[in-house]
Amino acid sequence: MLQRNNRWPASILGVMLYTLVFIYAHHFWAAASEQAVRGQPELLLFLLPGCLMALLQPQSPLISTLWVALGGTLLGMMWLMLAVPMTHSGLLIVAWSLSALFWAGCGALLVRLLRIMLAMRAE
């Protein structure tokens, strides 16, 4: 279990991981923009930051994951606006970012579910 003074380092680590996944996933999303319709399995990578935050902050896994995801989304969007020419509309990027937030939250809930199942099994 983390002590109370380790929340900020865990949050910073989570924001960095989420931002890296955001940039990595956006690279594949932007590269495949020529195709008319395709799935986006790279969004499943956002389960990793959610799982990490749920493991590092078990007291409030979903809330901490959503705050970290929001911060990582803002950092990732700033990087994309500064480094990469925008080829998509702003509304499409917002929708993609909300999908990334959803998958990060699912990662946190998955860890929570596994903890509950393990606790029930131990009884």
N, CA, C and O atoms as a printed pandas DataFrame, in Angstrom:
     atom_number atom_name residue_name chain_id  residue_number  x_coord  y_coord  z_coord
0              1         N          MET        A               1    0.829   -1.186    0.000
1              2        CA          MET        A               1    0.000    0.000    0.000
2              3         C          MET        A               1    0.875    1.251    0.000
3              4         O          MET        A               1    1.933    1.300    0.627
4              5         N          LEU        A               2    0.406    2.233   -0.707
5              6        CA          LEU        A               2    1.135    3.485   -0.748
6              7         C          LEU        A               2    0.825    4.319    0.483
7              8         O          LEU        A               2   -0.286    4.300    1.013
8              9         N          GLN        A               3    1.829    5.043    0.916
9             10        CA          GLN        A               3    1.590    5.979    2.001
10            11         C          GLN        A               3    0.993    7.244    1.416
11            12         O          GLN        A               3    0.972    7.430    0.199
12            13         N          ARG        A               4    0.518    8.095    2.275
13            14        CA          ARG        A               4   -0.151    9.308    1.819
14            15         C          ARG        A               4    0.795   10.245    1.065
15            16         O          ARG        A               4    0.351   10.954    0.162
16            17         N          ASN        A               5    2.077   10.266    1.409
17            18        CA          ASN        A               5    3.004   11.186    0.764
18            19         C          ASN        A               5    3.477   10.692   -0.603
19            20         O          ASN        A               5    4.237   11.391   -1.272
20            21         N          ASN        A               6    3.046    9.503   -1.032
21            22        CA          ASN        A               6    3.442    8.982   -2.332
22            23         C          ASN        A               6    2.374    9.175   -3.402
23            24         O          ASN        A               6    2.489    8.607   -4.489
24            25         N          ARG        A               7    1.353    9.951   -3.125
25            26        CA          ARG        A               7    0.300   10.159   -4.119
26            27         C          ARG        A               7    0.774   10.997   -5.296
27            28         O          ARG        A               7    0.434   10.698   -6.440
28            29         N          TRP        A               8    1.553   12.039   -5.036
29            30        CA          TRP        A               8    2.006   12.896   -6.132
30            31         C          TRP        A               8    2.955   12.175   -7.069
31            32         O          TRP        A               8    2.778   12.283   -8.283
32            33         N          PRO        A               9    3.955   11.446   -6.585
33            34        CA          PRO        A               9    4.804   10.698   -7.535
34            35         C          PRO        A               9    4.014    9.668   -8.340
35            36         O          PRO        A               9    4.289    9.470   -9.524
36            37         N          ALA        A              10    3.047    9.017   -7.719
37            38        CA          ALA        A              10    2.218    8.053   -8.456
38            39         C          ALA        A              10    1.386    8.764   -9.510
39            40         O          ALA        A              10    1.219    8.251  -10.617
40            41         N          SER        A              11    0.871    9.922   -9.184
41            42        CA          SER        A              11    0.082   10.676  -10.154
42            43         C          SER        A              11    0.941   11.175  -11.308
43            44         O          SER        A              11    0.515   11.135  -12.462
44            45         N          ILE        A              12    2.132   11.637  -11.007
45            46        CA          ILE        A              12    3.023   12.115  -12.066
46            47         C          ILE        A              12    3.424   10.961  -12.977
47            48         O          ILE        A              12    3.474   11.119  -14.197
48            49         N          LEU        A              13    3.708    9.810  -12.392
49            50        CA          LEU        A              13    4.027    8.634  -13.196
50            51         C          LEU        A              13    2.843    8.237  -14.075
51            52         O          LEU        A              13    3.024    7.881  -15.239
52            53         N          GLY        A              14    1.648    8.298  -13.528
53            54        CA          GLY        A              14    0.453    7.979  -14.303
54            55         C          GLY        A              14    0.216    8.950  -15.449
55            56         O          GLY        A              14   -0.139    8.537  -16.553
56            57         N          VAL        A              15    0.411   10.245  -15.190
57            58        CA          VAL        A              15    0.243   11.251  -16.248
58            59         C          VAL        A              15    1.272   11.027  -17.351
59            60         O          VAL        A              15    0.942   11.121  -18.533
60            61         N          MET        A              16    2.510   10.733  -16.977
61            62        CA          MET        A              16    3.544   10.503  -17.993
62            63         C          MET        A              16    3.211    9.278  -18.834
63            64         O          MET        A              16    3.328    9.322  -20.058
64            65         N          LEU        A              17    2.796    8.182  -18.194
65            66        CA          LEU        A              17    2.451    6.974  -18.942
66            67         C          LEU        A              17    1.250    7.219  -19.843
67            68         O          LEU        A              17    1.248    6.797  -20.999
68            69         N          TYR        A              18    0.232    7.895  -19.329
69            70        CA          TYR        A              18   -0.947    8.177  -20.139
70            71         C          TYR        A              18   -0.598    9.062  -21.334
71            72         O          TYR        A              18   -1.086    8.832  -22.441
72            73         N          THR        A              19    0.239   10.066  -21.113
73            74        CA          THR        A              19    0.633   10.953  -22.205
74            75         C          THR        A              19    1.412   10.195  -23.268
75            76         O          THR        A              19    1.197   10.408  -24.461
76            77         N          LEU        A              20    2.314    9.312  -22.852
77            78        CA          LEU        A              20    3.067    8.525  -23.828
78            79         C          LEU        A              20    2.151    7.603  -24.626
79            80         O          LEU        A              20    2.318    7.467  -25.838
80            81         N          VAL        A              21    1.195    6.976  -23.968
81            82        CA          VAL        A              21    0.242    6.121  -24.672
82            83         C          VAL        A              21   -0.619    6.968  -25.604
83            84         O          VAL        A              21   -0.934    6.538  -26.714
84            85         N          PHE        A              22   -1.000    8.156  -25.170
85            86        CA          PHE        A              22   -1.800    9.065  -25.986
86            87         C          PHE        A              22   -1.071    9.426  -27.267
87            88         O          PHE        A              22   -1.649    9.376  -28.353
88            89         N          ILE        A              23    0.194    9.787  -27.142
89            90        CA          ILE        A              23    0.984   10.169  -28.316
90            91         C          ILE        A              23    1.195    8.965  -29.228
91            92         O          ILE        A              23    1.077    9.079  -30.448
92            93         N          TYR        A              24    1.505    7.818  -28.644
93            94        CA          TYR        A              24    1.737    6.606  -29.421
94            95         C          TYR        A              24    0.471    6.185  -30.169
95            96         O          TYR        A              24    0.529    5.875  -31.359
96            97         N          ALA        A              25   -0.661    6.172  -29.482
97            98        CA          ALA        A              25   -1.916    5.761  -30.113
98            99         C          ALA        A              25   -2.355    6.769  -31.166
99           100         O          ALA        A              25   -2.890    6.386  -32.206
100          101         N          HIS        A              26   -2.134    8.043  -30.907
101          102        CA          HIS        A              26   -2.516    9.055  -31.893
102          103         C          HIS        A              26   -1.669    8.935  -33.151
103          104         O          HIS        A              26   -2.146    9.225  -34.249
104          105         N          HIS        A              27   -0.432    8.517  -33.006
105          106        CA          HIS        A              27    0.432    8.323  -34.179
106          107         C          HIS        A              27   -0.186    7.295  -35.121
107          108         O          HIS        A              27   -0.207    7.511  -36.333
108          109         N          PHE        A              28   -0.684    6.193  -34.594
109          110        CA          PHE        A              28   -1.292    5.169  -35.438
110          111         C          PHE        A              28   -2.650    5.612  -35.955
111          112         O          PHE        A              28   -3.049    5.239  -37.058
112          113         N          TRP        A              29   -3.362    6.403  -35.165
113          114        CA          TRP        A              29   -4.651    6.906  -35.605
114          115         C          TRP        A              29   -4.467    7.875  -36.762
115          116         O          TRP        A              29   -5.219    7.819  -37.735
116          117         N          ALA        A              30   -3.486    8.755  -36.677
117          118        CA          ALA        A              30   -3.251    9.730  -37.737
118          119         C          ALA        A              30   -2.680    9.056  -38.986
119          120         O          ALA        A              30   -2.971    9.490  -40.101
120          121         N          ALA        A              31   -1.869    7.999  -38.819
121          122        CA          ALA        A              31   -1.274    7.321  -39.970
122          123         C          ALA        A              31   -2.317    6.561  -40.774
123          124         O          ALA        A              31   -2.150    6.393  -41.982
124          125         N          ALA        A              32   -3.367    6.107  -40.154
125          126        CA          ALA        A              32   -4.390    5.329  -40.844
126          127         C          ALA        A              32   -5.602    6.171  -41.218
127          128         O          ALA        A              32   -6.680    5.626  -41.452
128          129         N          SER        A              33   -5.444    7.483  -41.279
129          130        CA          SER        A              33   -6.592    8.339  -41.569
130          131         C          SER        A              33   -7.034    8.234  -43.021
131          132         O          SER        A              33   -8.136    8.670  -43.357
132          133         N          GLU        A              34   -6.196    7.663  -43.898
133          134        CA          GLU        A              34   -6.579    7.536  -45.290
134          135         C          GLU        A              34   -7.646    6.464  -45.483
135          136         O          GLU        A              34   -8.436    6.540  -46.424
136          137         N          GLN        A              35   -7.677    5.480  -44.613
137          138        CA          GLN        A              35   -8.641    4.400  -44.740
138          139         C          GLN        A              35  -10.033    4.891  -44.354
139          140         O          GLN        A              35  -10.195    5.701  -43.442
140          141         N          ALA        A              36  -11.020    4.386  -45.064
141          142        CA          ALA        A              36  -12.380    4.855  -44.826
142          143         C          ALA        A              36  -12.910    4.393  -43.468
143          144         O          ALA        A              36  -13.321    5.217  -42.651
144          145         N          VAL        A              37  -12.904    3.097  -43.227
145          146        CA          VAL        A              37  -13.433    2.562  -41.983
146          147         C          VAL        A              37  -12.462    1.516  -41.466
147          148         O          VAL        A              37  -12.043    0.625  -42.205
148          149         N          ARG        A              38  -12.114    1.628  -40.217
149          150        CA          ARG        A              38  -11.259    0.626  -39.603
150          151         C          ARG        A              38  -11.425    0.713  -38.101
151          152         O          ARG        A              38  -11.835    1.741  -37.562
152          153         N          GLY        A              39  -11.098   -0.391  -37.430
153          154        CA          GLY        A              39  -11.140   -0.392  -35.975
154          155         C          GLY        A              39   -9.938    0.345  -35.419
155          156         O          GLY        A              39   -9.000    0.671  -36.148
156          157         N          GLN        A              40   -9.973    0.600  -34.145
157          158        CA          GLN        A              40   -8.864    1.287  -33.490
158          159         C          GLN        A              40   -8.427    0.485  -32.272
159          160         O          GLN        A              40   -8.711    0.870  -31.138
160          161         N          PRO        A              41   -7.731   -0.638  -32.505
161          162        CA          PRO        A              41   -7.301   -1.446  -31.357
162          163         C          PRO        A              41   -6.248   -0.753  -30.502
163          164         O          PRO        A              41   -5.995   -1.179  -29.375
164          165         N          GLU        A              42   -5.634    0.299  -31.014
165          166        CA          GLU        A              42   -4.641    1.015  -30.211
166          167         C          GLU        A              42   -5.276    1.705  -29.008
167          168         O          GLU        A              42   -4.570    2.046  -28.059
168          169         N          LEU        A              43   -6.577    1.916  -29.023
169          170        CA          LEU        A              43   -7.248    2.500  -27.866
170          171         C          LEU        A              43   -7.207    1.562  -26.659
171          172         O          LEU        A              43   -7.321    2.015  -25.520
172          173         N          LEU        A              44   -7.047    0.270  -26.899
173          174        CA          LEU        A              44   -6.951   -0.674  -25.779
174          175         C          LEU        A              44   -5.676   -0.465  -24.966
175          176         O          LEU        A              44   -5.587   -0.932  -23.830
176          177         N          LEU        A              45   -4.695    0.229  -25.529
177          178        CA          LEU        A              45   -3.475    0.530  -24.772
178          179         C          LEU        A              45   -3.759    1.424  -23.570
179          180         O          LEU        A              45   -2.975    1.462  -22.622
180          181         N          PHE        A              46   -4.875    2.139  -23.608
181          182        CA          PHE        A              46   -5.219    3.015  -22.489
182          183         C          PHE        A              46   -5.663    2.236  -21.260
183          184         O          PHE        A              46   -5.844    2.822  -20.193
184          185         N          LEU        A              47   -5.840    0.933  -21.392
185          186        CA          LEU        A              47   -6.096    0.110  -20.214
186          187         C          LEU        A              47   -4.878    0.102  -19.284
187          188         O          LEU        A              47   -5.024    0.000  -18.066
188          189         N          LEU        A              48   -3.677    0.211  -19.866
189          190        CA          LEU        A              48   -2.441    0.147  -19.057
190          191         C          LEU        A              48   -2.335    1.270  -18.035
191          192         O          LEU        A              48   -2.107    0.977  -16.861
192          193         N          PRO        A              49   -2.489    2.549  -18.412
193          194        CA          PRO        A              49   -2.427    3.589  -17.366
194          195         C          PRO        A              49   -3.526    3.445  -16.316
195          196         O          PRO        A              49   -3.308    3.742  -15.141
196          197         N          GLY        A              50   -4.702    2.993  -16.737
197          198        CA          GLY        A              50   -5.781    2.787  -15.775
198          199         C          GLY        A              50   -5.443    1.695  -14.780
199          200         O          GLY        A              50   -5.686    1.841  -13.583
200          201         N          CYS        A              51   -4.878    0.596  -15.277
201          202        CA          CYS        A              51   -4.475   -0.497  -14.377
202          203         C          CYS        A              51   -3.369   -0.036  -13.436
203          204         O          CYS        A              51   -3.389   -0.356  -12.248
204          205         N          LEU        A              52   -2.416    0.707  -13.957
205          206        CA          LEU        A              52   -1.303    1.185  -13.132
206          207         C          LEU        A              52   -1.809    2.084  -12.009
207          208         O          LEU        A              52   -1.402    1.932  -10.858
208          209         N          MET        A              53   -2.693    3.018  -12.342
209          210        CA          MET        A              53   -3.190    3.928  -11.313
210          211         C          MET        A              53   -4.043    3.195  -10.285
211          212         O          MET        A              53   -4.026    3.550   -9.106
212          213         N          ALA        A              54   -4.781    2.187  -10.710
213          214        CA          ALA        A              54   -5.579    1.418   -9.752
214          215         C          ALA        A              54   -4.678    0.623   -8.818
215          216         O          ALA        A              54   -5.022    0.411   -7.655
216          217         N          LEU        A              55   -3.529    0.182   -9.317
217          218        CA          LEU        A              55   -2.597   -0.539   -8.454
218          219         C          LEU        A              55   -1.841    0.404   -7.517
219          220         O          LEU        A              55   -1.555    0.049   -6.374
220          221         N          LEU        A              56   -1.520    1.597   -8.000
221          222        CA          LEU        A              56   -0.746    2.541   -7.186
222          223         C          LEU        A              56   -1.605    3.294   -6.169
223          224         O          LEU        A              56   -1.114    3.681   -5.109
224          225         N          GLN        A              57   -2.867    3.499   -6.484
225          226        CA          GLN        A              57   -3.746    4.242   -5.577
226          227         C          GLN        A              57   -5.030    3.453   -5.346
227          228         O          GLN        A              57   -6.070    3.779   -5.919
228          229         N          PRO        A              58   -4.966    2.416   -4.509
229          230        CA          PRO        A              58   -6.134    1.545   -4.333
230          231         C          PRO        A              58   -7.289    2.179   -3.561
231          232         O          PRO        A              58   -8.398    1.646   -3.587
232          233         N          GLN        A              59   -7.065    3.299   -2.877
233          234        CA          GLN        A              59   -8.143    3.918   -2.107
234          235         C          GLN        A              59   -9.223    4.490   -3.037
235          236         O          GLN        A              59  -10.414    4.372   -2.751
236          237         N          SER        A              60   -8.814    5.097   -4.125
237          238        CA          SER        A              60   -9.768    5.674   -5.089
238          239         C          SER        A              60   -9.250    5.428   -6.496
239          240         O          SER        A              60   -8.733    6.349   -7.128
240          241         N          PRO        A              61   -9.375    4.206   -6.999
241          242        CA          PRO        A              61   -8.768    3.884   -8.284
242          243         C          PRO        A              61   -9.397    4.614   -9.465
243          244         O          PRO        A              61   -8.678    5.076  -10.350
244          245         N          LEU        A              62  -10.709    4.727   -9.498
245          246        CA          LEU        A              62  -11.353    5.331  -10.658
246          247         C          LEU        A              62  -11.175    6.843  -10.680
247          248         O          LEU        A              62  -10.895    7.419  -11.731
248          249         N          ILE        A              63  -11.334    7.483   -9.538
249          250        CA          ILE        A              63  -11.185    8.941   -9.479
250          251         C          ILE        A              63   -9.763    9.356   -9.824
251          252         O          ILE        A              63   -9.564   10.284  -10.609
252          253         N          SER        A              64   -8.772    8.683   -9.251
253          254        CA          SER        A              64   -7.383    9.035   -9.543
254          255         C          SER        A              64   -7.043    8.751  -11.003
255          256         O          SER        A              64   -6.281    9.498  -11.617
256          257         N          THR        A              65   -7.597    7.686  -11.562
257          258        CA          THR        A              65   -7.344    7.382  -12.970
258          259         C          THR        A              65   -7.946    8.447  -13.873
259          260         O          THR        A              65   -7.316    8.858  -14.847
260          261         N          LEU        A              66   -9.144    8.894  -13.566
261          262        CA          LEU        A              66   -9.770    9.906  -14.408
262          263         C          LEU        A              66   -9.050   11.251  -14.323
263          264         O          LEU        A              66   -8.942   11.953  -15.329
264          265         N          TRP        A              67   -8.552   11.622  -13.132
265          266        CA          TRP        A              67   -7.776   12.856  -13.018
266          267         C          TRP        A              67   -6.465   12.757  -13.792
267          268         O          TRP        A              67   -6.063   13.692  -14.484
268          269         N          VAL        A              68   -5.808   11.607  -13.663
269          270        CA          VAL        A              68   -4.553   11.391  -14.394
270          271         C          VAL        A              68   -4.821   11.401  -15.893
271          272         O          VAL        A              68   -4.046   11.976  -16.657
272          273         N          ALA        A              69   -5.907   10.772  -16.319
273          274        CA          ALA        A              69   -6.240   10.731  -17.742
274          275         C          ALA        A              69   -6.565   12.122  -18.274
275          276         O          ALA        A              69   -6.202   12.459  -19.401
276          277         N          LEU        A              70   -7.234   12.913  -17.482
277          278        CA          LEU        A              70   -7.531   14.280  -17.907
278          279         C          LEU        A              70   -6.246   15.087  -18.070
279          280         O          LEU        A              70   -6.078   15.795  -19.062
280          281         N          GLY        A              71   -5.341   14.983  -17.098
281          282        CA          GLY        A              71   -4.054   15.678  -17.208
282          283         C          GLY        A              71   -3.220   15.171  -18.377
283          284         O          GLY        A              71   -2.605   15.962  -19.092
284          285         N          GLY        A              72   -3.199   13.861  -18.573
285          286        CA          GLY        A              72   -2.453   13.287  -19.690
286          287         C          GLY        A              72   -3.036   13.670  -21.031
287          288         O          GLY        A              72   -2.301   13.868  -21.998
288          289         N          THR        A              73   -4.366   13.776  -21.096
289          290        CA          THR        A              73   -5.007   14.204  -22.334
290          291         C          THR        A              73   -4.632   15.636  -22.662
291          292         O          THR        A              73   -4.336   15.954  -23.814
292          293         N          LEU        A              74   -4.641   16.500  -21.664
293          294        CA          LEU        A              74   -4.273   17.899  -21.911
294          295         C          LEU        A              74   -2.819   18.027  -22.356
295          296         O          LEU        A              74   -2.515   18.779  -23.281
296          297         N          LEU        A              75   -1.919   17.291  -21.696
297          298        CA          LEU        A              75   -0.514   17.326  -22.115
298          299         C          LEU        A              75   -0.332   16.750  -23.515
299          300         O          LEU        A              75    0.405   17.308  -24.328
300          301         N          GLY        A              76   -0.996   15.647  -23.794
301          302        CA          GLY        A              76   -0.896   15.050  -25.115
302          303         C          GLY        A              76   -1.450   15.961  -26.201
303          304         O          GLY        A              76   -0.872   16.056  -27.284
304          305         N          MET        A              77   -2.563   16.630  -25.924
305          306        CA          MET        A              77   -3.139   17.554  -26.899
306          307         C          MET        A              77   -2.231   18.758  -27.131
307          308         O          MET        A              77   -2.109   19.235  -28.259
308          309         N          MET        A              78   -1.595   19.250  -26.073
309          310        CA          MET        A              78   -0.655   20.363  -26.252
310          311         C          MET        A              78    0.509   19.932  -27.132
311          312         O          MET        A              78    0.940   20.679  -28.010
312          313         N          TRP        A              79    1.021   18.712  -26.894
313          314        CA          TRP        A              79    2.122   18.221  -27.717
314          315         C          TRP        A              79    1.681   18.073  -29.169
315          316         O          TRP        A              79    2.417   18.439  -30.085
316          317         N          LEU        A              80    0.493   17.544  -29.377
317          318        CA          LEU        A              80    0.013   17.349  -30.744
318          319         C          LEU        A              80   -0.187   18.671  -31.463
319          320         O          LEU        A              80    0.115   18.787  -32.651
320          321         N          MET        A              81   -0.691   19.664  -30.754
321          322        CA          MET        A              81   -0.896   20.971  -31.394
322          323         C          MET        A              81    0.418   21.649  -31.732
323          324         O          MET        A              81    0.506   22.375  -32.723
324          325         N          LEU        A              82    1.442   21.419  -30.916
325          326        CA          LEU        A              82    2.730   22.064  -31.161
326          327         C          LEU        A              82    3.605   21.305  -32.153
327          328         O          LEU        A              82    4.339   21.927  -32.922
328          329         N          ALA        A              83    3.543   19.982  -32.152
329          330        CA          ALA        A              83    4.501   19.193  -32.925
330          331         C          ALA        A              83    3.945   18.616  -34.221
331          332         O          ALA        A              83    4.692   18.427  -35.181
332          333         N          VAL        A              84    2.661   18.339  -34.262
333          334        CA          VAL        A              84    2.088   17.642  -35.407
334          335         C          VAL        A              84    1.039   18.542  -36.054
335          336         O          VAL        A              84    0.199   19.108  -35.355
336          337         N          PRO        A              85    1.076   18.683  -37.377
337          338        CA          PRO        A              85    0.015   19.467  -38.018
338          339         C          PRO        A              85   -1.334   18.768  -37.861
339          340         O          PRO        A              85   -1.436   17.554  -38.031
340          341         N          MET        A              86   -2.351   19.535  -37.540
341          342        CA          MET        A              86   -3.680   18.982  -37.285
342          343         C          MET        A              86   -4.327   18.592  -38.611
343          344         O          MET        A              86   -4.505   19.426  -39.499
344          345         N          THR        A              87   -4.676   17.311  -38.727
345          346        CA          THR        A              87   -5.329   16.818  -39.939
346          347         C          THR        A              87   -6.781   16.456  -39.680
347          348         O          THR        A              87   -7.514   16.158  -40.624
348          349         N          HIS        A              88   -7.213   16.473  -38.435
349          350        CA          HIS        A              88   -8.575   16.103  -38.071
350          351         C          HIS        A              88   -9.288   17.299  -37.468
351          352         O          HIS        A              88   -8.655   18.256  -37.022
352          353         N          SER        A              89  -10.595   17.235  -37.459
353          354        CA          SER        A              89  -11.368   18.308  -36.847
354          355         C          SER        A              89  -11.241   18.236  -35.325
355          356         O          SER        A              89  -10.921   17.187  -34.766
356          357         N          GLY        A              90  -11.489   19.334  -34.688
357          358        CA          GLY        A              90  -11.396   19.392  -33.236
358          359         C          GLY        A              90  -12.418   18.503  -32.555
359          360         O          GLY        A              90  -12.127   17.904  -31.519
360          361         N          LEU        A              91  -13.619   18.409  -33.125
361          362        CA          LEU        A              91  -14.661   17.573  -32.538
362          363         C          LEU        A              91  -14.286   16.095  -32.596
363          364         O          LEU        A              91  -14.581   15.346  -31.665
364          365         N          LEU        A              92  -13.640   15.671  -33.675
365          366        CA          LEU        A              92  -13.208   14.284  -33.795
366          367         C          LEU        A              92  -12.113   13.966  -32.776
367          368         O          LEU        A              92  -12.085   12.870  -32.216
368          369         N          ILE        A              93  -11.226   14.904  -32.539
369          370        CA          ILE        A              93  -10.163   14.693  -31.561
370          371         C          ILE        A              93  -10.732   14.645  -30.149
371          372         O          ILE        A              93  -10.268   13.859  -29.324
372          373         N          VAL        A              94  -11.722   15.467  -29.862
373          374        CA          VAL        A              94  -12.370   15.430  -28.545
374          375         C          VAL        A              94  -13.072   14.087  -28.338
375          376         O          VAL        A              94  -12.997   13.508  -27.254
376          377         N          ALA        A              95  -13.750   13.593  -29.369
377          378        CA          ALA        A              95  -14.418   12.298  -29.254
378          379         C          ALA        A              95  -13.399   11.175  -29.043
379          380         O          ALA        A              95  -13.637   10.267  -28.246
380          381         N          TRP        A              96  -12.278   11.230  -29.742
381          382        CA          TRP        A              96  -11.234   10.217  -29.581
382          383         C          TRP        A              96  -10.635   10.293  -28.176
383          384         O          TRP        A              96  -10.340    9.262  -27.571
384          385         N          SER        A              97  -10.456   11.492  -27.666
385          386        CA          SER        A              97   -9.912   11.678  -26.314
386          387         C          SER        A              97  -10.876   11.148  -25.253
387          388         O          SER        A              97  -10.442   10.552  -24.267
388          389         N          LEU        A              98  -12.163   11.357  -25.443
389          390        CA          LEU        A              98  -13.144   10.819  -24.498
390          391         C          LEU        A              98  -13.161    9.294  -24.538
391          392         O          LEU        A              98  -13.373    8.648  -23.512
392          393         N          SER        A              99  -12.942    8.728  -25.700
393          394        CA          SER        A              99  -12.846    7.274  -25.793
394          395         C          SER        A              99  -11.617    6.768  -25.040
395          396         O          SER        A              99  -11.670    5.726  -24.388
396          397         N          ALA        A             100  -10.521    7.503  -25.132
397          398        CA          ALA        A             100   -9.313    7.132  -24.398
398          399         C          ALA        A             100   -9.550    7.212  -22.892
399          400         O          ALA        A             100   -9.082    6.350  -22.148
400          401         N          LEU        A             101  -10.272    8.238  -22.435
401          402        CA          LEU        A             101  -10.621    8.343  -21.013
402          403         C          LEU        A             101  -11.476    7.158  -20.579
403          404         O          LEU        A             101  -11.282    6.617  -19.490
404          405         N          PHE        A             102  -12.410    6.757  -21.415
405          406        CA          PHE        A             102  -13.258    5.608  -21.116
406          407         C          PHE        A             102  -12.421    4.346  -20.925
407          408         O          PHE        A             102  -12.637    3.603  -19.968
408          409         N          TRP        A             103  -11.469    4.095  -21.823
409          410        CA          TRP        A             103  -10.668    2.874  -21.733
410          411         C          TRP        A             103   -9.744    2.902  -20.522
411          412         O          TRP        A             103   -9.489    1.860  -19.918
412          413         N          ALA        A             104   -9.241    4.074  -20.162
413          414        CA          ALA        A             104   -8.421    4.165  -18.952
414          415         C          ALA        A             104   -9.259    3.856  -17.719
415          416         O          ALA        A             104   -8.802    3.156  -16.815
416          417         N          GLY        A             105  -10.474    4.372  -17.680
417          418        CA          GLY        A             105  -11.373    4.056  -16.570
418          419         C          GLY        A             105  -11.715    2.575  -16.522
419          420         O          GLY        A             105  -11.847    2.004  -15.440
420          421         N          CYS        A             106  -11.858    1.949  -17.679
421          422        CA          CYS        A             106  -12.119    0.505  -17.723
422          423         C          CYS        A             106  -10.945   -0.283  -17.152
423          424         O          CYS        A             106  -11.143   -1.311  -16.505
424          425         N          GLY        A             107   -9.726    0.193  -17.388
425          426        CA          GLY        A             107   -8.554   -0.477  -16.824
426          427         C          GLY        A             107   -8.563   -0.423  -15.308
427          428         O          GLY        A             107   -8.232   -1.405  -14.643
428          429         N          ALA        A             108   -8.945    0.732  -14.758
429          430        CA          ALA        A             108   -9.020    0.866  -13.300
430          431         C          ALA        A             108  -10.121   -0.023  -12.731
431          432         O          ALA        A             108   -9.940   -0.647  -11.686
432          433         N          LEU        A             109  -11.244   -0.081  -13.406
433          434        CA          LEU        A             109  -12.342   -0.923  -12.930
434          435         C          LEU        A             109  -12.009   -2.403  -13.057
435          436         O          LEU        A             109  -12.474   -3.213  -12.254
436          437         N          LEU        A             110  -11.217   -2.760  -14.045
437          438        CA          LEU        A             110  -10.795   -4.155  -14.194
438          439         C          LEU        A             110   -9.939   -4.594  -13.011
439          440         O          LEU        A             110  -10.121   -5.693  -12.488
440          441         N          VAL        A             111   -9.014   -3.750  -12.590
441          442        CA          VAL        A             111   -8.189   -4.069  -11.421
442          443         C          VAL        A             111   -9.056   -4.140  -10.176
443          444         O          VAL        A             111   -8.856   -5.010   -9.328
444          445         N          ARG        A             112  -10.002   -3.247  -10.061
445          446        CA          ARG        A             112  -10.920   -3.265   -8.904
446          447         C          ARG        A             112  -11.722   -4.567   -8.868
447          448         O          ARG        A             112  -11.896   -5.165   -7.806
448          449         N          LEU        A             113  -12.208   -5.000  -10.031
449          450        CA          LEU        A             113  -12.952   -6.245  -10.108
450          451         C          LEU        A             113  -12.083   -7.433   -9.722
451          452         O          LEU        A             113  -12.530   -8.320   -8.994
452          453         N          LEU        A             114  -10.852   -7.458  -10.202
453          454        CA          LEU        A             114   -9.954   -8.560   -9.861
454          455         C          LEU        A             114   -9.652   -8.599   -8.369
455          456         O          LEU        A             114   -9.557   -9.678   -7.785
456          457         N          ARG        A             115   -9.501   -7.436   -7.750
457          458        CA          ARG        A             115   -9.272   -7.392   -6.299
458          459         C          ARG        A             115  -10.473   -7.918   -5.531
459          460         O          ARG        A             115  -10.313   -8.647   -4.552
460          461         N          ILE        A             116  -11.666   -7.559   -5.963
461          462        CA          ILE        A             116  -12.877   -8.039   -5.295
462          463         C          ILE        A             116  -13.000   -9.542   -5.449
463          464         O          ILE        A             116  -13.335  -10.240   -4.492
464          465         N          MET        A             117  -12.729  -10.048   -6.648
465          466        CA          MET        A             117  -12.821  -11.486   -6.877
466          467         C          MET        A             117  -11.785  -12.260   -6.060
467          468         O          MET        A             117  -12.083  -13.335   -5.540
468          469         N          LEU        A             118  -10.579  -11.722   -5.946
469          470        CA          LEU        A             118   -9.549  -12.382   -5.136
470          471         C          LEU        A             118   -9.903  -12.346   -3.656
471          472         O          LEU        A             118   -9.611  -13.295   -2.928
472          473         N          ALA        A             119  -10.530  -11.259   -3.200
473          474        CA          ALA        A             119  -10.934  -11.189   -1.802
474          475         C          ALA        A             119  -12.062  -12.167   -1.507
475          476         O          ALA        A             119  -12.108  -12.752   -0.425
476          477         N          MET        A             120  -12.960  -12.347   -2.448
477          478        CA          MET        A             120  -14.047  -13.314   -2.256
478          479         C          MET        A             120  -13.505  -14.741   -2.266
479          480         O          MET        A             120  -14.005  -15.604   -1.544
480          481         N          ARG        A             121  -12.505  -14.981   -3.068
481          482        CA          ARG        A             121  -11.920  -16.312   -3.151
482          483         C          ARG        A             121  -11.138  -16.662   -1.876
483          484         O          ARG        A             121  -11.081  -17.824   -1.474
484          485         N          ALA        A             122  -10.546  -15.656   -1.256
485          486        CA          ALA        A             122   -9.747  -15.889   -0.053
486          487         C          ALA        A             122  -10.620  -16.224    1.149
487          488         O          ALA        A             122  -10.141  -16.828    2.109
488          489         N          GLU        A             123  -11.871  -15.850    1.112
489          490        CA          GLU        A             123  -12.762  -16.109    2.254
490          491         C          GLU        A             123  -13.119  -17.524    2.378
491          492         O          GLU        A             123  -13.860  -17.896    3.288
